[in-house]
Structure formats: C-alpha cells, structure tokens
C-alpha cells in the first residue's frame, strides 16, 4: 500500500495545467508494441520500447538491446525511432533513444486566398534522450531521462531541454503499478534568422498512471493519461499464444480520431519483430507500424 500512495502523490505533484502545446508529432505513439496495446505501457518493463512511456521500464534489460521502428501516417507523415537499453550493473540500467517525425509537402500560402501555393515546405520534430533506470528493491524501480527536443518548420526553428521520470512497482505476484511524467520542460519559441519569433510554445508534457495484471499467458493493462489538458483512458490486452508468437489489442477513449488498435510479435532467440495496426476514424485511413528489436 505504501508503494501505491507514493505513486498517487507523484502524479498529483507533477500535473500542472499546460496549454498551447507544440511538437504535436511527438505525441504519436512510439513503437509497434505499445501502439498495438493502445499506448497502455506505463507499467511495462524490460524493453527499450518502454522508455518513451516510463524511463523506469528499462530496468531488467541486461543485454545491450536495440529497437528500431518505422511508421507512416496517411500520405506524408513519417516517424522513425531508435531506442536502446542495457545493464550497467545488477541494479543500474542505461537507456536512450531518438524519435524523428516529419511532414512533407506542406503548402505555403499568404494572407489572401489563392488558387496555387507560393511554395512548399516541411515540418520536422526531433527528440534526443538518454538516462538511467534503477532497481531500488525487488518490487520497486525508478528511472529518468534528460533530452533535447528540436522543431523546424520551414525557416523557423526552436529547441528545448526536457526531462522524463517515472516509477514502476510490483505490488504482488500478478499486479503491477506505474506512473510517469514525460517531456517536462520550459516553454520555447520558434525563431527565424531575421530575428522574428513565435509566441511561447509549451512542450507536449504527458502524465501517465496505470496498473497491469498478469495471469499466466495473459496480460491486461489500464492507463490514465493526461495530455493537452484532457484525461484519456487507455486499455490494452496481450496473450502469448505460442512461445514465438504474441497477439494484443488496445482501445483508447476521449480522442477525436483514435480508438481501436491491434498488433502481434514474433520472437526468435534474440530477434523480435513487432507489428501494429492502427485505424483512424473520419476517413483518415490506417497506419501500419513495424519494429525490429535485437540483443547483442
């Protein structure tokens, strides 16, 4: 019970109201495994895919493990990810990663309506992070990341320092809790070489609180996520149907165009291939996500 109280107090302490969020592409779910479970990943550990959701999730990764991901959204949105984790000692783990998201072929127009654009431009969001995870006791792990986020839109550019931190607690043999705060930092501005600058833009700060229940080959997860001044419920489930094969599904609430997702994992020795299927409402199509993970 003491562990649960610590987690709840941490969420209340780090949940201020943030507005005017920028870097929207970095709010996209990171990785095929988390996406297939509806992003309900704050309690998941022992994998580099977890560190975007909770830096404590790197605990338990003893071998040097890399996860590489690719995602395409609609016609011109793309995200590439690379995360790693490794054990430095029996209770200390190093982790880090890069997330790169881009939108190509945006039309540039002036103040007055026009039939043809004046030109084309791109948008780029990049996040670099690294940190440590600690296995404090057999039942409690914590972790943090420090990073640098960069956004470039046409000739405008801005960047900001940010931190992530989180906890994971094994309350019983089957029940696990997790909490995290990610992309925490000060506002930044986009500037041009001419000296022009934008209004202050806040980071896409996200707060997660969740629980998971493991029963033999089956896992159920529920997360409460606070982002963009809204609360969302993320649910996920996973089943190991074969020693080489897992299937999963997820559902999210209170989003405009997202709800259901599904995925699968094929594992062979130190190699893992993840796939996620994410359909969107309002005729926005379907996204297919892929991740390749391996240990050295």
Secondary structure by P-SEA (a helix, b strand, c coil): caaaaaaaaaaaaccccccccccccccccccaaaaaaccccccccccccccccccccccccccbbbbbbcccccccbbbbbbbbcccccccbbbbcbbbbbbccbbbbbcccccccccccbbbbbbbbbccccccccccbbbccccbbbbbbccccccccccccccccccccccbbbbcccccbbbbbbbbccccccccccccbbbbbbbbbbbcccbbbbbbbbbcccbbbbbbbcccccccccccccccccccccccccccbbbbcccbbbbbbbbbbccccbbbbbbbbbbcc
